[in-house]
Amino acid sequence: MQSIPIFSLLTTILSLSPKISGFMGISVGVGVGVGVGVGVWIPGNAPSPASTDNVEYIALQSFKSSIADDPNATLSSWSGPNICSYKGIFCSDPPEPLPSASLVVAVIDLNRANLAGTLTPDLSLLSHLSALHLNSNRFSGSIPLSLSNLQYLSELDLSNNLFSGPFPSSTLQIPNLIYLDLRFNSFSGQIPDELFQNPNLDAIFLNNNQFQGEIPFTLWSSSASAITLANNQLTGSIPASFGYSGPGLKEILLMNNKLTGCIPEGVGYVTGMQVLDLSFNSLTGHLPDSISCLAGIEVLNIAHNKLSGDLPEVVCDLRNLLNLTVSYNFFSGVSNDCTRLLFRNVGFDLAGNCIPGRDLQRPAPECDGTSAGGLSCLRVPGMRPAGCGGAGGDGMSGLPYFFRVSVP
């Protein structure tokens, strides 16, 4: 099929489209992670078929032209003017009156289609697109800057592809983005501070890339409920302000990086946390007392670090625990309350520590107090919660007073 040169030629056409504002999502029965579906017409008032001069038709043909390999012939139906019948395309009534009665492309769902190619900048011409699902394909290259023009886009799933380069800055400019999934690619470089300052993002999945550098200090400002930065090459310590993001954060996964330093006291202020995984890093020192404030925690994994001291009794008393993994650290003591976890059907693994009388512990030479590195952590005075009231029971927003500084 002959490639259609379009992006530079359609700037004028795109500028004639109505200004987009306020449209958030559609209802087409498409969930995250579903397979490729056949496009359907959403009932409207007898819409006329799309014509071949329609800007959305041209955008989809540009997308098709950018595909180098389609082994399952997924895009074989992408011909003719009726774009809403294309496989993987879902249409909806437009959110605002348009000159014609045509439906608009609202969702592209080509998950697991095994397509190889690049993303054309002309995707930005699909000005009413609400969800773009392209996981488990072989797309490569970078993410077009023009995607920042998709003012209605709320879900972007590009996971399990071959994308590379720095963090895609275009995703920071998509105004209504709620779900961002870049897992299992080859992105590298630093994670930008701005990512955690987007008030709309509720899910941020960056695991299994090659991101480097420190976790941005702005992590505290994120309003997301789930953040996954696991399986990268992040270094430095967990930001000292961690835990001041408010009650919305339910799950954070930082395992298998190169993090060092102590677990900050502020972790206990995220009182709504349900899953916290800090395993396979090089964290040192004692667990902060504020861990006892994680009343809703269900899964706590701090295995394969260099933590030391006694495993606090208050950790094992957390009533919602389903799994507590502290294996392969340098803990030297454990309370009887922790032993009783087994009777509560709580998964509990403390192998590979330095606890006398326990099975599967480290050899004595490894427990001489040096292998674990620094054994104490500097705790900022006033950070320890009084009866878990330091965060008002619902987390704490903004920076604590000792982080507030004046900048000339």
JOFEN-V470517 format. One record per pair of residues at least 24 apart in sequence whose C-alpha atoms are under 10 Angstrom apart, sorted by the first residue. I is the first residue (numbers start at 1). GAP is how many residues later the second one is. D is the distance in Angstrom with one decimal. If there is no record, write none. Layout:
BEGIN
[[I GAP D] [I GAP D]]
END
This chain:
BEGIN
[[1 60 9.7] [1 63 9.3] [1 64 7.4] [2 59 9.9] [2 63 7.7] [3 58 8.3] [3 59 7.1] [3 60 9.8] [3 61 8.9] [3 62 5.6] [3 63 8.2] [4 54 8.0] [4 55 9.5] [4 57 7.5] [4 58 6.3] [4 59 9.9] [4 60 9.9] [4 61 7.5] [4 62 10.0] [5 53 9.5] [5 57 7.9] [5 60 9.9] [5 117 10.0] [6 49 9.7] [6 52 7.5] [6 53 8.1] [6 55 9.8] [6 56 7.6] [6 115 9.8] [6 116 7.6] [7 51 9.4] [7 52 8.6] [7 55 8.8] [7 113 8.9] [7 114 7.1] [7 115 5.8] [7 116 9.5] [7 117 9.4] [7 118 8.7] [8 114 9.4] [10 45 7.9] [10 48 9.2] [10 49 9.7] [10 112 9.0] [10 115 8.6] [11 114 9.1] [13 41 9.6] [13 42 7.5] [13 112 9.3] [14 41 7.7] [14 110 9.3] [14 111 6.7] [14 112 9.6] [14 113 8.6] [17 38 9.7] [17 81 8.7] [17 82 9.7] [17 108 9.7] [17 110 8.5] [18 78 8.3] [18 79 8.8] [18 80 7.8] [18 81 9.7] [18 109 9.6] [19 77 9.4] [19 108 9.5] [19 132 9.6] [20 75 8.7] [20 76 8.2] [20 107 7.9] [20 108 8.0] [20 129 9.9] [20 130 9.1] [20 131 6.7] [20 132 7.7] [21 74 9.1] [21 75 9.1] [21 130 7.1] [21 131 7.6] [21 154 9.9] [21 155 9.8] [22 73 8.6] [22 74 9.8] [22 129 8.5] [22 130 7.6] [22 154 8.8] [23 71 9.1] [23 72 6.2] [23 73 8.6] [23 105 8.3] [23 106 10.0] [23 107 8.6] [23 128 8.2] [23 129 5.8] [23 130 9.0] [23 131 9.7] [23 153 8.9] [24 71 9.0] [24 104 9.6] [24 105 9.8] [24 106 7.1] [24 127 9.0] [24 128 5.8] [24 129 7.6] [24 130 7.0] [24 152 7.3] [24 153 9.3] [24 154 9.9] [25 70 9.7] [25 81 8.1] [25 82 9.2] [25 103 9.3] [25 104 8.5] [25 105 5.3] [25 106 7.7] [25 127 7.1] [25 128 7.5] [25 129 6.6] [25 130 8.7] [25 151 9.5] [26 64 10.0] [26 65 9.2] [26 66 7.3] [26 67 9.1] [26 68 9.8] [26 69 9.4] [26 80 7.2] [26 81 8.6] [26 103 9.5] [26 104 7.1] [26 105 9.0] [26 126 9.9] [26 128 9.9] [27 64 9.9] [27 65 8.3] [27 79 9.5] [27 80 9.9] [28 62 7.2] [28 63 8.0] [28 64 7.8] [28 78 8.8] [28 79 8.3] [29 61 9.6] [30 60 8.8] [30 77 8.3] [30 78 9.7] [30 79 8.0] [30 101 9.3] [30 103 9.9] [31 78 9.3] [31 100 9.8] [31 102 9.5] [32 77 9.0] [32 79 9.1] [32 99 9.3] [32 100 9.8] [32 101 7.5] [32 103 9.6] [32 123 8.6] [32 124 9.7] [32 125 8.2] [32 147 9.7] [33 76 9.0] [33 77 9.8] [33 78 6.9] [33 79 8.9] [33 100 7.9] [33 101 9.3] [33 102 7.7] [33 103 9.6] [33 124 8.8] [34 75 8.0] [34 76 8.9] [34 77 6.8] [34 78 8.8] [34 99 9.0] [34 101 9.8] [35 53 8.8] [35 74 7.4] [35 75 7.0] [35 76 5.3] [35 77 6.4] [35 78 8.1] [35 98 9.5] [35 99 9.9] [35 100 9.5] [35 101 10.0] [36 38 8.4] [36 51 7.3] [36 52 5.4] [36 53 9.0] [36 72 9.0] [36 73 5.8] [36 74 4.9] [36 75 5.6] [36 76 7.0] [36 77 6.8] [36 97 9.3] [36 98 9.4] [37 37 9.9] [37 49 9.2] [37 50 5.9] [37 51 4.8] [37 52 7.6] [37 53 8.5] [37 71 9.3] [37 72 6.9] [37 73 7.6] [37 74 9.0] [38 36 10.0] [38 39 9.5] [38 46 8.8] [38 47 6.9] [38 48 6.5] [38 49 4.1] [38 50 5.2] [38 51 6.6] [38 52 7.7] [38 71 9.1] [38 72 9.9] [39 44 8.2] [39 45 5.4] [39 46 4.9] [39 47 5.4] [39 48 5.2] [39 49 5.4] [39 50 4.4] [39 51 4.5] [39 52 7.1] [39 66 9.5] [39 68 9.0] [39 69 8.8] [39 70 9.1] [40 43 9.6] [40 44 5.9] [40 45 6.0] [40 46 8.3] [40 47 8.8] [40 48 9.1] [40 49 7.4] [40 50 5.5] [40 51 6.4] [40 52 8.8] [41 42 9.8] [41 43 6.2] [41 44 7.6] [41 48 9.6] [41 49 7.2] [41 50 5.8] [41 51 7.0] [41 52 9.0] [41 62 7.8] [41 63 9.7] [41 64 9.9] [42 42 9.2] [42 48 8.1] [42 49 6.2] [42 50 5.3] [42 51 7.0] [42 61 8.0] [42 62 9.8] [43 48 9.6] [43 49 7.9] [43 50 7.9] [43 60 9.3] [44 48 8.1] [44 49 6.4] [44 50 9.8] [44 57 8.7] [44 58 9.0] [44 59 7.9] [45 48 9.0] [45 56 7.6] [45 57 9.2] [45 58 9.6] [46 55 7.7] [46 56 8.6] [46 57 9.7] [47 46 8.9] [47 53 8.3] [47 54 5.0] [47 55 4.9] [47 56 6.5] [48 34 9.3] [48 52 7.9] [48 53 6.1] [48 54 5.4] [48 55 8.1] [49 32 6.8] [49 33 5.6] [49 34 8.2] [49 35 8.6] [49 51 10.0] [49 52 8.8] [49 53 6.4] [49 54 8.2] [50 30 9.1] [50 31 5.3] [50 32 5.4] [50 33 6.6] [50 34 8.2] [50 50 9.4] [50 51 9.4] [50 52 6.3] [50 53 7.9] [50 54 8.9] [51 29 8.5] [51 30 5.0] [51 31 7.4] [51 32 8.7] [51 51 9.3] [52 27 9.8] [52 28 7.4] [52 29 5.3] [52 30 8.7] [52 31 9.2] [53 28 8.8] [54 27 8.5] [54 29 9.7] [54 48 9.8] [55 67 9.5] [55 70 6.7] [55 71 7.7] [55 72 9.4] [56 27 8.1] [56 48 7.8] [56 49 7.3] [56 66 9.2] [56 67 8.7] [56 68 9.5] [56 69 6.4] [56 70 5.6] [56 71 8.3] [56 72 9.6] [57 24 7.0] [57 25 8.5] [57 26 6.4] [57 27 9.7] [57 48 9.4] [57 68 9.5] [57 69 9.0] [58 25 10.0] [58 64 8.3] [58 65 9.7] [58 67 8.6] [58 68 9.5] [59 61 8.5] [59 62 8.9] [59 63 5.3] [59 64 5.9] [59 65 8.0] [59 66 6.0] [59 67 6.8] [60 26 9.6] [60 29 9.5] [60 45 9.7] [60 48 9.9] [60 60 9.4] [60 62 8.1] [60 63 7.5] [60 65 9.1] [60 66 8.4] [61 61 9.4] [62 57 9.4] [62 58 6.8] [62 59 8.9] [62 60 6.7] [62 61 8.2] [63 54 9.2] [63 55 8.4] [63 56 6.9] [63 57 5.7] [63 58 8.7] [63 59 7.4] [63 60 7.2] [64 53 9.2] [64 54 10.0] [64 55 9.7] [64 56 9.1] [65 52 9.0] [65 53 9.7] [65 55 8.8] [66 50 8.8] [66 51 5.8] [66 52 5.9] [66 53 6.9] [66 54 6.5] [66 73 10.0] [67 48 6.8] [67 49 5.8] [67 50 4.4] [67 51 6.7] [67 52 8.5] [67 53 9.4] [67 71 9.8] [67 72 8.6] [68 47 7.8] [68 48 5.5] [68 49 5.0] [68 50 8.3] [68 70 9.9] [68 71 9.6] [69 45 8.3] [69 46 5.9] [69 47 5.0] [69 48 6.9] [69 69 9.0] [70 43 7.9] [70 44 6.9] [70 45 5.1] [70 46 6.7] [70 47 9.0] [71 42 8.4] [71 43 7.1] [71 44 7.2] [71 45 9.0] [72 41 7.0] [72 42 7.5] [72 43 8.3] [73 40 8.8] [73 41 9.8] [73 42 9.2] [74 36 8.4] [74 39 6.6] [74 40 8.9] [74 41 8.3] [75 35 9.5] [75 38 9.3] [75 40 9.3] [88 25 9.6] [88 45 9.4] [89 43 10.0] [90 39 9.6] [90 41 9.8] [91 37 9.6] [91 38 9.2] [92 36 9.2] [92 37 9.8] [93 35 9.8] [94 34 7.4] [95 33 8.1] [95 57 9.9] [96 32 10.0] [104 24 6.6] [104 25 8.2] [105 24 6.0] [105 25 8.5] [105 26 9.7] [106 24 5.2] [106 25 6.8] [106 26 8.8] [106 46 9.0] [106 47 8.9] [107 24 4.8] [107 25 6.0] [107 26 7.9] [107 46 9.2] [107 48 9.4] [108 24 5.0] [108 25 6.1] [108 26 7.9] [109 24 4.7] [109 25 6.4] [109 26 8.8] [109 48 9.5] [110 24 5.2] [110 25 7.4] [110 26 8.8] [110 27 8.4] [111 24 4.8] [111 25 5.9] [111 26 7.1] [111 46 8.9] [111 47 9.1] [111 48 9.5] [111 49 9.8] [112 24 4.6] [112 25 5.7] [112 26 9.4] [112 48 9.3] [113 24 6.0] [113 25 9.0] [114 24 6.1] [114 25 8.8] [114 47 9.4] [115 24 6.9] [115 46 9.6] [116 24 7.6] [116 45 9.1] [116 46 9.2] [117 24 8.5] [117 45 9.7] [118 24 7.8] [118 25 8.6] [118 26 9.4] [118 44 9.7] [118 45 8.9] [119 24 6.7] [119 25 6.9] [119 28 9.9] [119 44 9.9] [120 24 7.1] [120 26 9.2] [120 27 9.7] [121 24 7.4] [121 25 5.7] [121 26 7.2] [122 24 7.7] [122 25 8.7] [123 24 7.0] [123 26 9.5] [123 27 8.6] [124 24 7.8] [124 25 6.0] [124 26 5.9] [124 27 9.4] [125 24 8.5] [125 25 8.2] [126 24 7.5] [126 26 9.8] [126 27 9.9] [127 24 7.2] [127 25 7.4] [127 26 8.8] [128 24 5.8] [128 25 7.6] [129 24 5.6] [129 25 8.6] [129 26 9.4] [130 24 5.5] [130 25 6.6] [130 26 8.8] [130 46 9.2] [130 47 9.0] [131 24 4.6] [131 25 6.1] [131 26 8.2] [131 46 9.4] [131 48 9.3] [132 24 5.1] [132 25 6.3] [132 26 8.1] [133 24 4.8] [133 25 6.6] [133 26 8.8] [133 48 9.5] [134 24 5.2] [134 25 7.3] [134 26 8.7] [134 27 8.4] [135 24 4.7] [135 25 5.5] [135 26 6.7] [135 46 8.8] [135 47 8.9] [135 48 9.1] [135 49 9.5] [136 24 4.7] [136 25 5.8] [136 26 9.4] [136 48 9.2] [137 24 5.3] [137 25 8.1] [138 24 5.7] [138 25 8.4] [138 47 9.9] [139 24 6.4] [139 25 9.9] [139 46 9.7] [140 24 6.9] [140 25 9.9] [140 45 9.0] [140 46 9.4] [141 24 7.5] [141 45 9.8] [141 46 10.0] [142 24 8.4] [142 25 9.2] [142 26 7.3] [142 45 9.0] [143 24 9.1] [143 25 5.9] [143 26 8.4] [143 27 7.3] [143 28 8.5] [144 24 8.1] [144 25 9.1] [144 26 7.0] [144 27 9.4] [145 24 7.2] [145 25 4.8] [145 26 8.3] [145 28 9.1] [146 24 7.1] [146 25 9.8] [146 27 9.8] [146 28 9.8] [147 24 7.3] [147 25 10.0] [147 26 8.4] [147 27 7.2] [148 24 7.6] [148 25 5.1] [148 26 4.7] [148 27 7.8] [148 29 9.9] [149 24 8.0] [149 25 6.8] [149 26 8.6] [150 24 6.3] [150 25 8.0] [150 26 8.7] [150 27 9.3] [151 24 5.8] [151 25 6.4] [151 26 8.5] [152 24 6.1] [152 25 7.9] [153 24 5.8] [153 25 8.4] [153 26 9.4] [154 24 5.0] [154 25 6.3] [154 26 8.5] [154 46 9.1] [154 47 8.9] [155 24 4.7] [155 25 6.4] [155 26 8.4] [155 46 9.7] [155 48 9.7] [156 24 5.2] [156 25 6.3] [156 26 8.4] [157 24 4.7] [157 25 6.6] [157 26 8.7] [157 48 9.4] [158 24 5.3] [158 25 7.5] [158 26 8.9] [158 27 8.5] [159 24 4.6] [159 25 5.6] [159 26 6.6] [159 46 8.8] [159 47 8.8] [159 48 9.6] [159 49 9.7] [160 24 4.5] [160 25 5.8] [160 26 9.5] [160 48 9.2] [161 24 5.4] [161 25 8.4] [162 24 6.3] [162 25 8.8] [163 24 6.5] [163 46 9.7] [164 24 7.0] [164 45 8.9] [164 46 9.2] [165 24 7.8] [165 45 9.6] [165 46 10.0] [166 24 7.4] [166 25 8.5] [166 26 9.7] [166 44 9.5] [166 45 8.4] [167 24 6.5] [167 25 7.5] [167 28 9.8] [167 39 9.6] [167 44 8.3] [168 24 9.6] [169 25 9.5] [169 26 9.2] [171 24 8.7] [172 24 9.6] [172 25 9.4] [172 26 7.6] [172 29 9.9] [173 25 9.1] [174 24 9.7] [174 26 10.0] [175 24 9.6] [175 25 8.0] [175 26 9.6] [176 24 6.4] [176 25 8.1] [177 24 6.0] [177 25 8.7] [177 26 9.6] [178 24 5.3] [178 25 6.6] [178 26 8.7] [178 46 8.8] [179 24 5.0] [179 25 6.6] [179 26 8.5] [179 45 9.4] [179 47 9.9] [180 24 5.2] [180 25 6.3] [180 26 8.4] [181 24 4.8] [181 25 6.6] [181 26 9.0] [181 47 9.6] [182 24 5.2] [182 25 7.5] [182 26 8.8] [182 27 8.3] [183 24 5.0] [183 25 5.7] [183 26 6.7] [183 45 8.9] [183 46 9.1] [183 47 9.6] [183 48 9.8] [184 24 4.7] [184 25 5.8] [184 26 9.4] [184 47 9.4] [185 24 5.3] [185 25 8.2] [186 24 5.9] [186 25 8.4] [186 46 9.9] [187 24 6.4] [187 25 9.7] [187 45 9.7] [188 24 6.6] [188 25 9.7] [188 44 8.9] [188 45 9.1] [189 24 7.2] [189 44 9.5] [189 45 9.6] [190 24 7.5] [190 25 8.4] [190 26 8.7] [190 43 9.8] [190 44 8.5] [191 24 7.2] [191 25 6.9] [191 38 9.6] [191 43 9.3] [192 24 7.0] [192 26 9.2] [193 24 7.2] [193 25 5.8] [193 26 7.8] [193 28 9.9] [194 24 7.6] [194 25 9.4] [194 27 9.8] [194 28 9.6] [195 24 8.5] [195 26 9.8] [195 27 8.1] [196 24 7.8] [196 25 6.1] [196 26 4.5] [196 27 7.6] [196 28 8.1] [196 31 9.6] [196 49 10.0] [197 24 5.9] [197 25 5.7] [197 26 7.9] [197 27 9.7] [198 24 7.0] [198 25 7.7] [198 26 8.9] [199 24 5.9] [199 25 8.0] [200 24 7.8] [201 24 8.6] [201 25 9.5] [201 26 10.0] [202 24 6.6] [202 25 8.5] [202 46 9.0] [202 47 9.0] [203 24 6.2] [203 25 8.5] [203 46 9.8] [203 48 9.7] [204 24 6.3] [204 25 8.4] [204 48 9.7] [205 24 6.7] [205 25 8.9] [205 47 9.9] [205 48 9.5] [206 24 7.4] [206 25 8.9] [206 26 8.5] [207 24 5.5] [207 25 6.4] [207 46 8.6] [207 47 8.6] [207 48 9.4] [207 49 9.7] [208 24 5.7] [208 25 9.4] [208 48 9.5] [209 24 8.3] [210 24 8.4] [211 24 9.7] [211 46 9.7] [212 24 9.9] [212 45 9.2] [212 46 9.4] [213 45 9.6] [213 46 9.9] [214 24 8.2] [214 25 8.6] [214 44 9.6] [214 45 8.4] [215 24 6.9] [215 39 9.7] [215 44 9.1] [217 24 7.2] [217 25 8.2] [218 24 9.0] [218 27 9.3] [218 181 9.9] [219 24 9.0] [219 25 8.8] [219 26 7.5] [220 24 5.2] [220 25 4.5] [220 26 8.2] [220 29 10.0] [220 176 9.6] [220 177 8.1] [220 178 7.6] [220 179 7.9] [221 24 5.2] [221 25 8.2] [221 176 7.6] [221 177 6.9] [221 178 8.6] [222 24 8.6] [222 26 8.9] [222 27 8.2] [222 175 9.8] [223 24 8.8] [223 25 6.3] [223 26 7.0] [223 174 9.9] [224 24 6.6] [224 25 5.9] [224 26 8.4] [224 27 9.2] [224 28 9.8] [225 24 4.1] [225 25 5.1] [225 26 6.4] [225 27 8.4] [225 47 9.6] [225 48 9.0] [226 24 6.0] [226 25 4.8] [226 26 5.9] [226 27 8.5] [226 47 9.7] [226 49 9.3] [227 24 6.3] [227 25 4.9] [227 26 6.6] [227 27 8.6] [228 24 5.7] [228 25 4.7] [228 26 6.5] [228 27 8.9] [228 49 9.6] [229 24 6.0] [229 25 5.2] [229 26 7.7] [229 27 9.1] [229 28 8.5] [230 24 4.5] [230 25 4.9] [230 26 5.8] [230 27 6.6] [230 47 8.9] [230 48 8.8] [230 49 9.5] [230 50 9.7] [231 24 6.4] [231 25 4.8] [231 26 5.8] [231 27 9.4] [231 49 9.4] [232 24 6.9] [232 25 5.4] [232 26 8.3] [233 24 5.1] [233 25 6.0] [233 26 8.6] [234 24 5.6] [234 25 6.5] [234 26 9.8] [234 47 9.7] [235 24 4.8] [235 25 7.0] [235 26 10.0] [235 46 9.3] [235 47 9.7] [236 24 5.5] [236 25 7.3] [236 46 9.8] [236 47 9.8] [237 24 5.2] [237 25 7.1] [237 26 8.2] [237 27 8.9] [237 45 9.5] [237 46 8.1] [238 24 7.6] [238 25 6.8] [238 26 7.1] [238 29 9.7] [238 40 9.7] [238 45 9.2] [239 24 9.1] [239 25 7.6] [239 27 9.5] [240 24 5.6] [240 25 7.9] [240 26 7.2] [240 27 9.0] [240 139 10.0] [240 140 9.7] [240 163 9.3] [241 24 8.8] [241 25 6.4] [241 26 8.5] [241 157 9.2] [241 158 7.0] [241 159 7.6] [241 162 8.1] [242 24 5.6] [242 25 5.9] [242 26 9.2] [242 27 8.5] [242 28 8.5] [242 157 9.7] [243 24 4.5] [243 25 6.6] [243 26 5.0] [243 27 5.0] [243 28 8.6] [243 30 9.7] [243 148 9.2] [243 152 7.3] [243 153 7.5] [243 154 8.8] [243 156 9.8] [244 24 9.4] [244 25 6.5] [244 26 7.0] [244 147 8.3] [244 151 6.5] [244 152 4.8] [244 153 5.3] [244 154 6.3] [244 155 6.7] [244 156 7.7] [245 24 8.5] [245 25 7.2] [245 150 7.0] [245 151 6.4] [245 152 5.4] [245 153 7.1] [245 154 8.9] [246 24 6.4] [246 25 8.4] [246 26 8.6] [246 145 8.6] [246 147 9.9] [246 148 6.7] [246 149 4.3] [246 150 4.9] [246 151 5.0] [246 152 8.3] [247 24 6.3] [247 25 5.3] [247 26 7.8] [247 144 9.5] [247 146 8.7] [247 147 5.3] [247 148 4.8] [247 149 7.5] [247 150 8.6] [248 24 6.7] [248 25 8.1] [248 146 8.9] [248 147 8.4] [249 24 6.0] [249 25 8.5] [249 26 9.5] [249 146 9.4] [250 24 5.1] [250 25 6.5] [250 26 8.4] [250 46 9.0] [250 47 8.7] [251 24 4.6] [251 25 6.0] [251 26 8.5] [251 46 9.4] [251 48 9.4] [252 24 5.4] [252 25 6.7] [252 26 8.6] [253 24 4.9] [253 25 6.6] [253 26 8.8] [253 48 9.5] [254 24 5.2] [254 25 7.4] [254 26 8.8] [254 27 8.6] [255 24 4.7] [255 25 5.5] [255 26 6.5] [255 46 8.8] [255 47 8.6] [255 48 9.3] [255 49 9.5] [256 24 4.6] [256 25 5.8] [256 26 9.5] [256 48 9.3] [257 24 5.6] [257 25 8.6] [258 24 6.4] [258 25 8.8] [259 24 6.3] [259 25 9.7] [259 46 9.4] [260 24 6.9] [260 45 9.0] [260 46 9.2] [261 24 7.7] [261 45 9.6] [261 46 9.9] [261 112 9.7] [261 113 8.5] [261 115 9.8] [261 116 8.1] [261 117 10.0] [262 24 7.6] [262 25 8.1] [262 26 8.7] [262 44 9.7] [262 45 8.5] [262 112 9.2] [262 113 9.5] [262 114 8.3] [262 115 6.0] [262 116 8.3] [262 117 9.4] [263 24 6.7] [263 25 6.9] [263 28 9.8] [263 39 9.9] [263 44 9.3] [263 114 8.5] [263 116 10.0] [264 24 7.0] [264 26 9.0] [264 27 9.9] [264 113 8.7] [264 114 9.1] [264 115 7.8] [264 116 9.4] [264 119 9.6] [265 24 7.3] [265 25 5.9] [265 26 8.0] [265 112 9.7] [265 113 9.6] [265 114 6.9] [265 115 8.2] [265 118 6.6] [265 119 6.8] [265 120 8.9] [266 24 7.1] [266 25 8.9] [266 113 9.9] [266 114 10.0] [266 117 7.1] [266 118 8.1] [266 119 8.9] [266 124 9.6] [266 125 9.1] [266 129 9.6] [266 130 9.4] [266 134 9.7] [267 24 6.8] [267 26 8.9] [267 27 8.4] [267 128 9.8] [268 24 7.0] [268 25 5.2] [268 26 5.7] [268 27 9.1] [268 115 9.9] [268 116 8.9] [268 117 8.1] [268 120 7.9] [268 122 9.3] [268 123 8.6] [268 127 8.6] [269 24 7.0] [269 25 7.6] [269 114 9.7] [269 115 9.7] [269 116 8.1] [269 119 7.7] [269 120 8.9] [269 121 7.4] [269 122 5.4] [269 123 8.6] [269 124 7.8] [269 125 7.6] [269 126 5.0] [269 127 6.6] [269 128 9.8] [270 24 6.9] [270 25 9.5] [270 26 9.5] [270 27 9.8] [270 121 8.2] [270 123 8.9] [270 124 7.5] [270 125 5.2] [270 126 7.8] [271 24 6.2] [271 25 6.7] [271 26 8.2] [271 117 8.7] [271 120 8.2] [271 121 9.5] [271 122 6.7] [271 123 6.1] [271 124 5.9] [271 125 9.4] [272 24 5.7] [272 25 7.5] [272 121 9.1] [272 122 7.3] [272 123 7.7] [273 24 5.5] [273 25 8.3] [273 26 9.3] [273 27 9.8] [273 122 9.9] [274 24 5.1] [274 25 6.5] [274 26 8.3] [274 46 8.8] [274 47 8.9] [275 24 4.8] [275 25 6.2] [275 26 8.4] [275 46 9.8] [275 48 9.7] [276 24 5.1] [276 25 6.4] [276 26 8.3] [277 24 4.7] [277 25 6.3] [277 26 8.6] [277 48 9.3] [278 24 5.0] [278 25 7.5] [278 26 8.9] [278 27 8.4] [279 24 4.7] [279 25 5.6] [279 26 6.5] [279 46 8.8] [279 47 8.6] [279 48 9.3] [279 49 9.7] [280 24 4.7] [280 25 5.9] [280 26 9.6] [280 48 9.4] [281 24 5.3] [281 25 8.2] [282 24 5.8] [282 25 8.4] [282 47 9.6] [282 90 9.0] [282 91 9.3] [283 24 6.3] [283 25 9.8] [283 46 9.4] [283 89 9.2] [283 90 9.3] [283 91 9.5] [284 24 7.0] [284 45 8.9] [284 46 9.2] [284 88 6.8] [284 89 6.7] [284 90 6.2] [284 91 6.5] [284 92 7.7] [284 93 7.9] [285 24 7.6] [285 45 9.4] [285 46 9.8] [285 87 8.1] [285 88 8.1] [285 89 6.1] [285 90 4.4] [285 91 4.6] [285 92 5.4] [285 93 9.2] [286 24 7.8] [286 25 8.4] [286 26 9.2] [286 44 9.8] [286 45 8.7] [286 88 9.6] [286 89 6.8] [286 90 6.1] [286 91 6.7] [287 24 7.6] [287 25 7.6] [287 28 9.2] [287 44 10.0] [287 89 9.5] [287 90 8.9] [288 24 8.9] [288 27 9.9] [288 89 8.7] [288 91 8.4] [288 96 8.5] [289 24 9.9] [289 25 7.9] [289 26 8.5] [289 95 7.2] [289 96 8.4] [289 99 9.9] [290 24 9.3] [290 25 9.3] [290 93 8.8] [290 94 6.4] [290 95 6.4] [290 96 9.3] [290 97 9.3] [290 98 7.3] [290 100 9.6] [291 24 6.4] [291 27 9.0] [291 97 9.6] [292 24 8.7] [292 25 7.9] [292 26 6.8] [292 93 9.6] [292 95 9.2] [292 96 7.9] [293 25 8.4] [293 92 8.2] [293 93 9.9] [293 94 8.0] [293 95 5.4] [293 96 8.8] [293 97 9.8] [293 98 9.5] [293 100 8.6] [294 24 7.4] [294 25 9.6] [294 26 9.3] [294 27 9.8] [294 94 8.9] [294 99 9.9] [295 24 7.0] [295 25 7.0] [295 26 8.9] [295 93 9.5] [295 98 9.7] [296 24 5.9] [296 25 7.9] [297 24 6.0] [297 25 8.4] [297 26 9.3] [297 27 9.8] [298 24 5.0] [298 25 6.5] [298 26 8.3] [298 48 9.5] [299 24 4.9] [299 25 6.2] [299 26 8.3] [299 47 9.8] [299 48 9.3] [300 24 5.1] [300 25 6.4] [300 26 8.4] [300 48 10.0] [301 24 4.7] [301 25 6.3] [301 26 8.8] [301 47 9.9] [301 48 9.6] [302 24 5.2] [302 25 7.6] [302 26 9.0] [302 27 8.4] [303 24 4.7] [303 25 5.7] [303 26 6.5] [303 46 8.7] [303 47 8.4] [303 48 9.4] [303 49 9.4] [303 50 9.9] [304 24 4.7] [304 25 5.8] [304 26 9.5] [304 48 8.8] [304 49 9.8] [305 24 5.3] [305 25 8.3] [305 67 8.4] [306 24 6.0] [306 25 8.6] [306 47 9.6] [306 65 7.9] [306 66 4.8] [306 67 7.0] [306 68 8.7] [306 69 8.7] [307 24 6.5] [307 25 9.8] [307 46 9.4] [307 65 6.8] [307 66 8.8] [307 67 9.0] [307 68 7.5] [307 69 9.3] [308 24 6.7] [308 25 9.0] [308 45 8.7] [308 46 8.8] [308 59 9.8] [308 61 8.8] [308 64 7.0] [308 65 9.3] [308 66 9.0] [308 67 6.3] [308 68 8.4] [309 24 6.8] [309 25 9.1] [309 45 9.4] [309 46 9.8] [309 60 10.0] [309 66 7.6] [309 67 8.8] [310 24 5.7] [310 25 8.1] [310 44 9.9] [310 45 8.9] [311 24 7.1] [311 27 8.4] [311 39 9.7] [311 44 9.9] [312 25 9.4] [312 26 8.7] [313 24 6.2] [313 25 6.7] [314 24 9.1] [316 24 8.5] [316 25 7.0] [316 30 9.7] [316 32 9.5] [317 24 8.5] [319 25 9.5] [320 26 9.3] [321 24 9.5] [321 25 6.6] [321 26 8.5] [321 27 9.8] [322 24 4.8] [322 25 6.2] [322 26 8.7] [323 24 4.4] [323 25 6.0] [323 26 8.5] [324 24 4.9] [324 25 6.7] [324 26 8.7] [325 24 4.9] [325 25 6.6] [325 26 9.1] [326 24 5.2] [326 25 7.8] [326 26 8.9] [326 27 8.4] [327 24 4.8] [327 25 5.5] [327 26 6.4] [327 33 9.8] [327 34 9.2] [328 24 4.2] [328 25 5.4] [328 26 9.0] [328 32 9.9] [328 33 8.4] [328 34 8.2] [329 24 5.2] [329 25 7.9] [329 32 9.8] [329 33 9.1] [329 38 9.9] [329 42 9.9] [329 43 7.7] [330 24 5.4] [330 25 8.2] [330 31 9.3] [330 32 8.3] [330 36 8.6] [330 37 6.8] [330 38 9.7] [330 39 8.4] [330 41 8.3] [330 42 6.3] [330 43 9.9] [330 45 9.5] [331 24 6.5] [331 30 9.9] [331 36 9.1] [331 41 9.5] [332 24 7.3] [332 29 10.0] [332 35 8.4] [332 37 10.0] [333 24 9.9] [333 25 9.7] [334 24 9.8]]
END
